[in-house]
Amino acid sequence: MQYRYAMSSIGEYLPALHPSQRSYVRQAWRDVTQEWGKGEPCVDPYPGSNIVFAVPSRGYVVKMARSPIRENVLGGLEYERNVLDILQRSPAPPPVPIPRPLEYGLTTPHLVTSFVPGHTMRIADLLRTASSDDIHTMGETLGIFMHWLSQAIDQKTYLSEQLNAYSPSFARRAQLNRLCNQPYTPLPGLPRLSDALLEIREAWYDFRPCRGDDFFFGHNDLHTNNFAYTLTGGRCHLGGIFDFGMAQPSSPAQELRTFYAASPAAAETCVRTFERLSGRSVGRVSLRLWATAEHALPLHHIITRNLPNPLYFREAKAGLERIYPGTDWSELDAFQPADQTV
């Protein structure tokens, strides 16, 4: 059994940090383990503003800031705790396991949650491991989960619990705003990517979160790395969902922007399940546009800023190839960043 974040140990991870961060991370982990017990943690080697430690044998996960705490990071940890607290109080149980909040600490700012066991896979590994039937079943389960979450935190709950007091960062939204609100120039040598970006720019209306009577609260980070999979009898099932730090007002199309690239057909199964349970309709054009934006915008960002991110580049290109199977995306090959040696 593989576990979430079991990709490197803290001993392997610390040297990769900036020297100014190492002592903080080492001390923060020492402070937390005084209460939660010792054990060599596994570390997510691709942290954002948080570092995520997991000790699967003890059944818990710890999130803490990568650097000495900043107000926005502290707010994010508290926000995720609040979301999980609300979901724990939901009268209807979640259709798949989700983390339970165990402790939120201020002295050494951290959030401890229960561990959701299972295999974790990047999207390419999932497509190699799971059958088409497996992925369609995941789509149905995901549609049930989306409906459950939108019911557990409806607009009344969102406002009464004051979740609107904090706005989780959402890089894709920021990239959309830049693309749509600034003068646009096609990218030289990239006609197909430029056409995709222009279509996104012209369809700005489709990217707004659902509001008013159509209010929809979503996980907003439903990529395959945030799923726990169970492998039994040669079948692969969606066995859990975690990482609720970006949960916010969203839309069904926004929720499926990553899963759509794994399988547009399975995403359709998900949408039909959600529509049947909710009585709402989901625009298929918006669904495709959000999936396109999820993959085209990072490519635009990497290319225009000459960023050394080869793994993300390859995954974004592969996503576009699955979304548009009849389109030749080889124009991107000349812009592929070189692999970095650590």
C-alpha positions as CSV (number, residue, x, y, z in Angstrom):
1,M,0.0,0.0,0.0
2,Q,1.3,3.4,-1.0
3,Y,0.4,6.4,1.1
4,R,-0.2,10.1,0.5
5,Y,3.0,12.2,0.9
6,A,5.2,9.0,1.2
7,M,7.6,10.4,-1.4
8,S,10.6,11.5,0.8
9,S,11.6,11.5,4.4
10,I,12.1,14.7,6.4
11,G,15.8,13.9,6.5
12,E,15.9,13.9,2.7
13,Y,13.6,16.9,2.5
14,L,15.3,19.5,4.8
15,P,18.5,19.9,2.6
16,A,16.3,21.0,-0.3
17,L,14.9,23.9,1.7
18,H,16.4,27.4,1.9
19,P,18.7,27.6,4.9
20,S,16.4,30.2,6.5
21,Q,13.6,27.7,6.5
22,R,15.4,24.6,7.8
23,S,15.6,25.5,11.4
24,Y,12.0,26.6,11.5
25,V,10.7,23.4,9.9
26,R,12.8,21.2,12.2
27,Q,11.7,23.0,15.3
28,A,8.1,23.1,14.2
29,W,8.0,19.4,13.7
30,R,9.7,18.8,17.0
31,D,7.1,21.0,18.8
32,V,4.2,19.1,17.1
33,T,5.6,15.6,17.8
34,Q,5.9,16.3,21.5
35,E,2.1,15.9,21.6
36,W,1.5,13.6,18.7
37,G,4.2,11.1,19.2
38,K,7.6,10.5,17.6
39,G,8.0,8.9,14.2
40,E,9.8,9.6,11.0
41,P,7.3,11.5,8.9
42,C,6.9,11.4,5.2
43,V,7.0,14.7,3.4
44,D,5.3,16.1,0.3
45,P,8.3,17.2,-1.8
46,Y,6.3,19.7,-3.7
47,P,5.0,22.1,-1.0
48,G,3.1,25.3,-1.6
49,S,2.8,27.7,1.3
50,N,2.4,24.7,3.6
51,I,4.6,21.7,4.3
52,V,2.6,18.5,4.8
53,F,3.9,15.7,7.1
54,A,2.2,12.4,7.3
55,V,2.8,9.5,9.8
56,P,0.6,6.8,8.3
57,S,1.3,4.3,11.1
58,R,-0.1,6.7,13.6
59,G,-3.0,7.8,11.4
60,Y,-2.5,11.5,11.2
61,V,-1.3,14.3,8.9
62,V,0.2,17.7,9.9
63,K,0.1,20.8,7.8
64,M,2.3,23.7,8.8
65,A,3.8,26.8,7.2
66,R,6.9,26.4,5.1
67,S,8.4,29.6,6.5
68,P,7.8,31.5,9.8
69,I,4.1,32.1,9.9
70,R,2.5,34.8,7.8
71,E,-1.0,36.0,8.4
72,N,-2.4,34.5,5.1
73,V,-0.9,31.1,5.8
74,L,-2.3,31.1,9.4
75,G,-5.7,32.1,8.0
76,G,-5.6,29.3,5.5
77,L,-4.9,26.7,8.1
78,E,-7.8,28.0,10.3
79,Y,-10.1,28.2,7.3
80,E,-9.5,24.6,6.3
81,R,-10.1,23.5,9.9
82,N,-13.4,25.4,9.9
83,V,-14.5,23.8,6.6
84,L,-13.7,20.3,8.0
85,D,-15.5,21.1,11.2
86,I,-18.7,22.1,9.3
87,L,-18.5,19.0,7.2
88,Q,-18.2,16.8,10.3
89,R,-21.5,18.2,11.6
90,S,-23.3,17.5,8.3
91,P,-26.4,15.3,9.0
92,A,-25.6,13.2,5.9
93,P,-22.2,11.4,6.0
94,P,-19.8,12.0,3.1
95,P,-20.0,9.4,0.3
96,V,-16.3,8.8,0.6
97,P,-13.9,9.2,3.5
98,I,-12.6,12.7,4.2
99,P,-10.2,14.0,6.9
100,R,-11.4,14.8,10.4
101,P,-9.8,17.8,12.1
102,L,-7.9,16.7,15.2
103,E,-6.0,19.8,16.4
104,Y,-5.4,23.4,15.4
105,G,-2.4,25.0,17.1
106,L,-1.4,28.6,17.3
107,T,1.9,28.5,19.3
108,T,3.4,26.5,16.5
109,P,0.8,27.1,13.8
110,H,-0.3,23.8,12.4
111,L,-3.4,21.8,11.5
112,V,-3.6,18.1,12.3
113,T,-6.1,15.9,10.5
114,S,-6.9,12.2,10.4
115,F,-5.1,10.3,7.6
116,V,-7.1,9.0,4.7
117,P,-5.2,5.9,3.7
118,G,-4.9,4.5,0.2
119,H,-2.9,4.7,-3.0
120,T,-2.2,8.1,-4.5
121,M,-1.3,8.6,-8.1
122,R,-0.5,11.3,-10.6
123,I,-2.9,11.4,-13.5
124,A,-0.7,9.4,-15.9
125,D,-0.3,6.7,-13.3
126,L,-4.0,6.6,-12.7
127,L,-4.7,6.2,-16.4
128,R,-2.2,3.3,-16.5
129,T,-3.6,1.6,-13.4
130,A,-7.4,2.1,-13.7
131,S,-9.6,0.6,-16.4
132,S,-12.1,2.7,-18.3
133,D,-14.9,1.2,-16.2
134,D,-13.1,2.1,-13.0
135,I,-12.7,5.7,-14.1
136,H,-16.4,5.9,-15.1
137,T,-17.3,4.6,-11.6
138,M,-15.0,7.2,-10.1
139,G,-16.9,9.8,-12.1
140,E,-20.2,8.7,-10.6
141,T,-18.8,8.7,-7.1
142,L,-17.3,12.2,-7.7
143,G,-20.7,13.5,-8.9
144,I,-22.3,12.2,-5.6
145,F,-19.5,13.8,-3.6
146,M,-19.9,17.2,-5.4
147,H,-23.7,17.2,-4.6
148,W,-23.1,16.2,-1.0
149,L,-20.5,19.0,-0.4
150,S,-22.7,21.6,-2.1
151,Q,-25.6,20.6,0.3
152,A,-23.4,20.4,3.4
153,I,-22.2,24.0,2.8
154,D,-25.0,25.9,1.2
155,Q,-25.2,29.6,0.9
156,K,-26.9,30.0,4.3
157,T,-24.2,27.9,6.0
158,Y,-21.4,29.6,4.2
159,L,-22.5,33.0,5.4
160,S,-23.6,32.0,9.0
161,E,-20.3,30.2,9.6
162,Q,-18.4,33.3,8.2
163,L,-16.4,31.4,5.7
164,N,-16.7,34.5,3.5
165,A,-14.3,36.2,5.9
166,Y,-11.3,34.4,4.2
167,S,-10.7,33.9,0.5
168,P,-8.4,31.0,-0.3
169,S,-5.8,31.7,-3.0
170,F,-6.6,30.3,-6.4
171,A,-3.8,30.7,-8.9
172,R,-5.9,29.8,-11.9
173,R,-8.3,32.5,-11.1
174,A,-5.5,35.0,-11.0
175,Q,-4.1,33.8,-14.3
176,L,-7.6,34.1,-15.8
177,N,-7.9,37.6,-14.6
178,R,-4.6,38.6,-16.1
179,L,-5.4,36.9,-19.4
180,C,-8.8,38.5,-19.7
181,N,-8.1,42.0,-18.3
182,Q,-4.8,42.8,-20.1
183,P,-4.1,43.3,-23.8
184,Y,-3.6,40.0,-25.5
185,T,-0.9,39.1,-27.9
186,P,-0.7,35.7,-29.6
187,L,2.3,33.6,-28.7
188,P,4.8,33.4,-31.6
189,G,5.2,29.8,-32.9
190,L,2.2,28.6,-30.9
191,P,-0.9,29.1,-33.0
192,R,-3.0,26.3,-31.4
193,L,-2.2,27.4,-27.8
194,S,-2.9,31.0,-28.8
195,D,-6.3,30.0,-30.2
196,A,-7.2,28.2,-27.0
197,L,-6.2,31.2,-24.9
198,L,-8.2,33.5,-27.1
199,E,-11.3,31.2,-26.8
200,I,-10.9,31.4,-23.0
201,R,-10.6,35.1,-23.1
202,E,-13.7,35.5,-25.2
203,A,-15.7,33.3,-22.9
204,W,-14.9,35.1,-19.6
205,Y,-18.6,35.0,-18.6
206,D,-18.4,31.1,-18.3
207,F,-15.7,31.3,-15.6
208,R,-17.7,33.1,-12.9
209,P,-18.6,31.2,-9.7
210,C,-22.3,30.3,-9.3
211,R,-24.0,32.9,-7.1
212,G,-27.4,33.8,-5.7
213,D,-29.9,31.0,-6.1
214,D,-27.3,29.0,-8.0
215,F,-24.7,29.2,-5.2
216,F,-22.4,26.2,-5.3
217,F,-19.7,25.5,-2.7
218,G,-17.0,23.1,-4.0
219,H,-13.7,21.5,-3.1
220,N,-12.0,23.5,-5.9
221,D,-8.9,21.2,-5.9
222,L,-10.2,17.9,-7.2
223,H,-7.1,16.8,-9.0
224,T,-6.1,13.2,-8.9
225,N,-3.3,13.8,-6.4
226,N,-6.0,14.7,-3.8
227,F,-7.8,11.4,-4.2
228,A,-7.0,8.2,-2.2
229,Y,-7.6,5.0,-4.3
230,T,-8.4,1.5,-3.1
231,L,-7.1,-1.4,-5.2
232,T,-9.1,-4.5,-4.6
233,G,-9.8,-7.5,-6.9
234,G,-8.1,-5.9,-9.8
235,R,-10.3,-2.8,-9.6
236,C,-9.4,0.7,-8.7
237,H,-11.9,2.8,-6.7
238,L,-12.1,6.3,-5.4
239,G,-11.6,5.6,-1.7
240,G,-11.2,9.1,-0.2
241,I,-10.8,12.8,-0.9
242,F,-8.6,15.2,1.1
243,D,-6.9,18.7,1.1
244,F,-9.9,21.1,1.6
245,G,-7.7,24.2,1.9
246,M,-9.0,25.7,-1.4
247,A,-12.7,24.9,-0.8
248,Q,-14.8,27.9,-1.8
249,P,-17.7,29.1,-3.9
250,S,-17.2,27.5,-7.3
251,S,-19.2,25.9,-10.1
252,P,-19.6,22.3,-11.2
253,A,-17.5,23.0,-14.3
254,Q,-14.8,24.6,-12.3
255,E,-14.7,21.6,-10.0
256,L,-14.1,19.2,-12.9
257,R,-11.4,21.2,-14.7
258,T,-8.8,18.5,-13.9
259,F,-10.9,15.3,-13.9
260,Y,-12.2,16.2,-17.3
261,A,-8.7,15.9,-18.7
262,A,-8.4,12.4,-17.3
263,S,-11.5,11.3,-19.1
264,P,-14.0,13.6,-20.8
265,A,-16.4,10.6,-20.9
266,A,-16.1,9.9,-17.2
267,A,-16.5,13.6,-16.5
268,E,-19.8,13.4,-18.4
269,T,-20.9,10.5,-16.1
270,C,-20.0,12.7,-13.2
271,V,-22.0,15.6,-14.5
272,R,-25.1,13.5,-15.3
273,T,-25.0,12.1,-11.7
274,F,-24.7,15.6,-10.3
275,E,-27.5,16.9,-12.5
276,R,-29.8,14.0,-11.5
277,L,-29.2,14.5,-7.7
278,S,-29.3,18.3,-7.7
279,G,-31.8,19.1,-10.5
280,R,-29.3,21.6,-11.9
281,S,-27.9,21.7,-15.4
282,V,-24.2,22.0,-16.2
283,G,-23.1,23.7,-19.4
284,R,-20.9,21.4,-21.4
285,V,-19.1,24.3,-23.1
286,S,-18.2,25.7,-19.7
287,L,-17.0,22.3,-18.7
288,R,-14.6,22.0,-21.7
289,L,-13.5,25.6,-21.3
290,W,-12.6,25.2,-17.7
291,A,-10.6,22.1,-18.5
292,T,-8.8,23.9,-21.3
293,A,-8.0,26.8,-19.0
294,E,-6.7,24.5,-16.3
295,H,-4.0,23.2,-18.8
296,A,-3.5,26.1,-21.2
297,L,-3.0,28.8,-18.6
298,P,-0.1,27.1,-16.8
299,L,1.6,26.5,-20.2
300,H,1.2,30.2,-21.0
301,H,2.6,31.1,-17.6
302,I,5.6,28.7,-17.9
303,I,6.4,29.8,-21.5
304,T,6.1,33.6,-21.1
305,R,8.1,33.6,-17.8
306,N,10.6,30.9,-18.9
307,L,10.0,28.9,-15.7
308,P,11.9,25.6,-15.1
309,N,8.9,23.4,-14.5
310,P,9.2,20.4,-16.9
311,L,6.9,18.0,-15.0
312,Y,4.0,20.5,-14.9
313,F,4.6,21.4,-18.5
314,R,4.4,17.7,-19.6
315,E,1.2,17.1,-17.6
316,A,-0.5,20.2,-18.9
317,K,0.4,19.3,-22.5
318,A,-0.9,15.7,-22.0
319,G,-4.1,17.2,-20.6
320,L,-4.7,19.2,-23.7
321,E,-4.0,16.1,-25.8
322,R,-6.8,14.3,-24.0
323,I,-9.2,17.2,-24.1
324,Y,-8.6,17.7,-27.9
325,P,-7.6,14.2,-29.2
326,G,-7.8,15.3,-32.8
327,T,-5.4,18.3,-32.4
328,D,-1.7,18.2,-32.9
329,W,0.0,19.9,-29.9
330,S,3.6,19.2,-31.1
331,E,4.2,23.0,-31.4
332,L,4.7,22.9,-27.6
333,D,7.7,20.6,-27.8
334,A,10.1,23.4,-28.7
335,F,9.2,25.2,-25.5
336,Q,9.5,22.2,-23.1
337,P,11.7,23.2,-20.1
338,A,14.8,21.0,-19.6
339,D,14.7,18.6,-16.7
340,Q,16.4,20.0,-13.6
341,T,19.0,18.1,-11.6
342,V,18.6,18.6,-7.9
